Each structure stands twice: as C-alpha cells, then as structure tokens.
Amino acid sequence: MKISKNIIDMFIRLKNSSKNYKKYSLVLKTKENIKLLNFLYKERFIGSYLLNPNSNYIKVGLRYKNNTPLIQNIKFISKTKKEFYCSVKILSKHKLNNELIIILTPKGYMNINDALNLNFGGQLICTIN
C-alpha cells in the first residue's frame, strides 16, 4: 500500500501540535487516518480522538509526559513513491531504542513486537520517538 499524503500530513500535524504544547490537533478524516489514530491510542501516544459526523476533521487529544511531548520526532521509512518492506527475519534483528516502529501488516497496523509475536512481516511506515 502506498503511503498517502494524508497520512504524512496527519503525522506532521501531530508532531507540530505536540512541539507547540497544544492540547488538541485537527487531522483530516480518512479511513487510514482513523486506523492509525486507533493504533496510536492503543499504544498510548495520543490521549483521545473524537470523530464528528458533521466535520471532515478529527480532533486528536495529545499526550505529554513530564511536560515532554510523546510525539517529538517522526522519521518516515516508506514514502509516497518508495515503499520499504521487511520480513520477520529482518525485523527480529532490529533493536528498539525507546521508539515506536509502525508496521502495516496483513492484520493492520502493529508495533514491531506484536508483528514478531504473530510472525508477520510488512511495510515499515515510520518511527516515532
């Protein structure tokens, strides 16, 4: 799957809002953004998200720890024109350094540990730290 400009825009909005210590950020309402927000909520990188049926935007509640944004740096691995895939064998060699690696697998978005536990490879989306 190609990484859409909407996904990149969403992550940039979240990062910029976090760095400016905003409580909320507005991101475009798309199916992929909703799936990613649900994943980020489960991973506790965002506090909440609110879908308004009358709006094209989603209100995302941002999280901070000791006045430090949880979303500080985002590095895209797959881009709009270049996709990067990894097998389970390659993922198992990767060491984590307090960062979240988002992988798109056949079962949806996962972190690297969940993908390894389920024996899934997939498309590397980005890292967040």
Rosetta blueprint (number, residue, H / E / L):
1 M L
2 K L
3 I L
4 S L
5 K H
6 N H
7 I H
8 I H
9 D H
10 M H
11 F H
12 I H
13 R H
14 L H
15 K H
16 N H
17 S H
18 S H
19 K H
20 N L
21 Y L
22 K L
23 K L
24 Y E
25 S E
26 L E
27 V E
28 L E
29 K L
30 T L
31 K H
32 E H
33 N H
34 I H
35 K H
36 L H
37 L H
38 N H
39 F H
40 L H
41 Y H
42 K H
43 E L
44 R L
45 F L
46 I E
47 G E
48 S E
49 Y E
50 L E
51 L E
52 N L
53 P L
54 N L
55 S L
56 N L
57 Y E
58 I E
59 K E
60 V E
61 G E
62 L E
63 R L
64 Y E
65 K E
66 N L
67 N L
68 T E
69 P E
70 L L
71 I L
72 Q L
73 N L
74 I E
75 K E
76 F E
77 I L
78 S L
79 K L
80 T L
81 K L
82 K L
83 E L
84 F L
85 Y E
86 C E
87 S L
88 V H
89 K H
90 I H
91 L H
92 S H
93 K L
94 H L
95 K L
96 L L
97 N L
98 N L
99 E L
100 L E
101 I E
102 I E
103 I E
104 L E
105 T E
106 P L
107 K L
108 G E
109 Y E
110 M E
111 N E
112 I H
113 N H
114 D H
115 A H
116 L H
117 N H
118 L L
119 N L
120 F L
121 G L
122 G E
123 Q E
124 L E
125 I E
126 C E
127 T E
128 I E
129 N L
